[in-house]
Amino acid sequence: MNLTSTTFAFFCMLTIFIYFIFPKKIKWVVLLIASLIFLFYNNDNLIFSILQLLIIFLSSYIFGILIEKNKHRKRSKLYLGLGILFILFILIYFKYSNLILIISNHIRNLFNIKYEWKFINRTSLIGLSYFSLIMIGYLTDIYRGAIKPEKNIFKCALFMVYFPILNSGPFIKYENMKDQLFKPHKFDYEKMTRGLIRVAWGIFKILVISLRLGYFVDAVWADQVTFNGFYSILAALFFPLQLYTNFSGSIDIIMGISEIIGIDLPENFTAPFFSKSMTEFWRNWHITLGAWLRDYIFYPIQKSNIMQKLNKFCRKKLGKKVGKKVSLYLSMLIMWTFIGIWHGGAFTFIIGSGILQFVFIFLEDMLSPIVSKVNKKLNINEETFGYRLYQIIRTFIFFSFTMIFFRAPRVAYAIAFIKGMFVWNPWVILDNKSLYTAGLDLLDFRVLIISLITLFIVDYLSKTESVRDRLKKQNIVFRWIVIFALIFSIIIFGCYGPGYDPAAFIYREF
């Protein structure tokens, strides 16, 4: 049941219709039933799906109550640890077993051990990574005293499996969602229209931009002998845009649907490609994941006894200014390694979405004072449009480089791809026809360029105010012209029909 499929559209319409006609007291039950149907419909192995779901849910529900009941600090910490342990066991067993086997086999080779562990095909539940981390956050918040555990077992289940977030997030917190999920919402015409506009914008991103970019990127990655040099450079720059429009488009769809119901989800993107540094980029990209990592990984590591002792030691030996940076960078490295592991059980993810992100952020922070001094000596005004544009382009290039490893099936393939970027073939730029052999023809490129310009304009405008709010202030004729233009763009230029793969949502696998 993919987000741009007619099956999903019918499922959402039916769910919303039933939700609004049912009595107030059981509206949340409709959402729970719909969420379970959506969850199990999208999983092939029903038995394993139910097993994974029950262990994570029961661990969260039972240990959440036990943590709150036991005021003794050590005992409540024990229950927190057990709850998290059960959740992590399911997550690691079903999703990261092969990564552990790869590492084990590398260690085996170092010690010349003959036995080799074979890879195991295990089906992980859709949304497993998302609701695993959500429920770890739920247990941690109970332990910290920030929230009370949900005593109603079915309401707790709804918080965990609310269907719009299962495909791609965003990450939610119980304290922000409990009132919205469980209280009845009345039908609101304005929320419906705003939600539908957002759904349409998400579909536009996916069908018109993301899939079109994907055709070119896939063609180049599939044949590095024919398509290298300029093709490789263009594919490296296209993939982050493909990933963004795919991911943010799916977020727009589910947030629009949730808004129609009356439930507001937290924003996950804020014009990331207008960021002037990698640090700023990650404040605007997958915002809810960043917030979760900050609250439940980074700060706890920073405040841990080991890190505090290290911080004290480094300050004494290296001085206050340098010493405090050591524990900071070490905590960041652990956090970014975790991000890489979370994205998938492969070294390419650990490098591309983890370690390389840390390296660029680390270098930016270390070199920032030097760059500022050089700019001052050269009389370069850092507040000018030209300098800000340079920073935006530089950040985009850095992120595009990291995504080469993210996209590659193996580390060796990523290195070969980078080498292929330096093959000199300037005729591709001069000969337009040769460019149109890599998945896209002339019309596709024209549609793509216009669509990307539209995307960047919308993102830029949304930095200060929602585009839907801006649209609402316009007269009715202009509003409907924009809405119909969006709808007909999807109908005319969307990628669907024979050869279209509606399952090609990149973040569905994470």
QUIURSUL-V970666 format. One record per backbone hydrogen bond with DSSP energy under -0.5 kcal/mol. NH is the residue of the N-H (numbers start at 0). CO is the residue of the C=O. Records with the same first field share a line. If there is no record, write none. Layout:
BEGIN
NH: CO ; CO
END
This chain:
BEGIN
4: 1
8: 4
9: 5
10: 6
11: 7
12: 8
13: 9
14: 10
15: 11
16: 12
17: 13
18: 14
19: 15
20: 16
21: 17
25: 22
26: 23
29: 25
30: 26
31: 27
32: 28
33: 29
34: 30
35: 31
36: 32
37: 33
38: 34
39: 35
40: 36
41: 37
42: 39
45: 43
48: 44
49: 45
50: 46
51: 47
52: 48
53: 49
54: 50
55: 51
56: 52
57: 53
58: 54
59: 55
60: 56
61: 57
62: 58
63: 59
64: 60
65: 61
66: 62
67: 63
68: 64
69: 65
70: 68
75: 71
76: 72
77: 73
78: 74
79: 75
80: 76
81: 77
82: 78
83: 79
84: 80
85: 81
86: 82
87: 83
88: 84
89: 85
90: 86
91: 87
92: 88
93: 89
94: 90
95: 90 ; 91
99: 95
100: 96
101: 97
102: 98
103: 99
104: 100
105: 101
106: 102
107: 103
108: 104
109: 105
110: 106
111: 108
112: 107
121: 119
123: 121
127: 124
130: 126
131: 127
132: 128
133: 129
134: 130
135: 131
136: 132
137: 133
138: 134
139: 135
140: 136
141: 137
142: 138
143: 139
144: 140 ; 141
145: 140
146: 140
150: 148
152: 150
155: 151
156: 152
157: 153
158: 154
159: 155
160: 156
161: 157
164: 161
165: 162
167: 168
168: 164
175: 172
176: 172
177: 173
180: 176
181: 177
182: 178
191: 187
192: 188
193: 189
194: 190
195: 191
196: 192
197: 193
198: 194
199: 195
200: 196
201: 197
202: 198
203: 199
204: 200
205: 201
206: 202
207: 203
208: 203 ; 204
209: 204
210: 205
212: 208
213: 209
214: 210
215: 211
216: 212
217: 213
218: 214
219: 215
220: 216
221: 217
222: 218 ; 219
226: 222
227: 225
228: 419
230: 227
232: 228
233: 229
234: 230
235: 231
236: 232
237: 233
238: 234
239: 235
240: 236
241: 237
242: 238
243: 239
244: 240
245: 241
246: 242
247: 243
248: 244
249: 245
250: 246
251: 247
252: 248
253: 249
254: 250
255: 251
256: 252
257: 253
258: 254
259: 255
260: 256
261: 257
262: 257
263: 261
264: 262
269: 283
273: 270
274: 271
280: 276
281: 277
282: 278 ; 279
283: 279 ; 280
284: 280
285: 267
286: 267
289: 285
290: 286
291: 287
292: 288
293: 289
294: 290
295: 291
296: 292
297: 292
298: 293
300: 296
301: 297
302: 298
303: 299 ; 300
307: 303
308: 304
309: 305
310: 306
311: 307
312: 308
313: 309
314: 310
315: 311
316: 312
317: 313
318: 314
322: 318
323: 319
324: 321
325: 321 ; 322
326: 322
327: 323
328: 324
329: 325
330: 326
331: 327
332: 328
333: 329
334: 330
335: 331
336: 332
337: 333
338: 334
339: 335
340: 336
341: 337
342: 338
343: 339 ; 340
345: 343
348: 345
349: 345
350: 346
351: 347
352: 348
354: 349
355: 350
357: 353
358: 354
359: 355
360: 356
361: 357
362: 358
363: 359
364: 360
365: 361
366: 362
367: 363
370: 366
371: 367
372: 368
373: 369
374: 370
375: 371
376: 372
377: 373
378: 375
379: 374
380: 378
381: 379
383: 380
387: 383
388: 384
389: 385
390: 386
391: 387
392: 388
393: 389
394: 390
395: 391
396: 392
397: 393
398: 394
399: 395
400: 396
401: 397
402: 398
403: 399 ; 400
404: 400 ; 401
405: 401
406: 402
407: 403
413: 409
414: 410
415: 411
416: 412
417: 413
418: 414
419: 415
420: 416 ; 417
421: 418
422: 419
424: 422
427: 424
428: 425
429: 425
430: 426
431: 429
433: 430
434: 430 ; 431
435: 431
436: 433
437: 434
438: 436
444: 440
445: 441
446: 442
447: 443
448: 444
449: 445
450: 446
451: 447
452: 448
453: 449
454: 450
455: 451
456: 452
457: 453
458: 454
459: 455
460: 456
461: 457
462: 458 ; 459
463: 460
464: 460
469: 465
470: 466
471: 467
472: 468 ; 469
473: 470
478: 474
479: 475
480: 476
481: 477
482: 478
483: 479
484: 480
485: 481
486: 482
487: 483
488: 484
489: 485
490: 486
491: 487
492: 488
493: 489
494: 206
495: 493
499: 496
501: 499
503: 500
504: 502
505: 503
507: 504
508: 505
509: 506
END
